[in-house]
Amino acid sequence: MLRLLLWPVTLYVNLVGLLLRLMGRAVGFFAGLVLAALGGLLCCTVIGAVIGIPLGLVGLGLMFKCFW
């Protein structure tokens, strides 16, 4: 049951790990920075917040994962 509930999280972590292996840490950090900034800009509008919040979280996760 827990595995079923956590599969989106594991999918996200595996996807970020794959992107880091393909891009490298420095490029991954800057890509995460761009995604987080773009997500922050999109959050300024109500309609853009639907896309901006997940985009910002993916960017922050990518930047966080680059350190480890």
Secondary structure as UniProt FT lines:
FT   HELIX           2..23
FT   HELIX           25..42
FT   TURN            43..44
FT   TURN            46..48
FT   HELIX           49..66
//
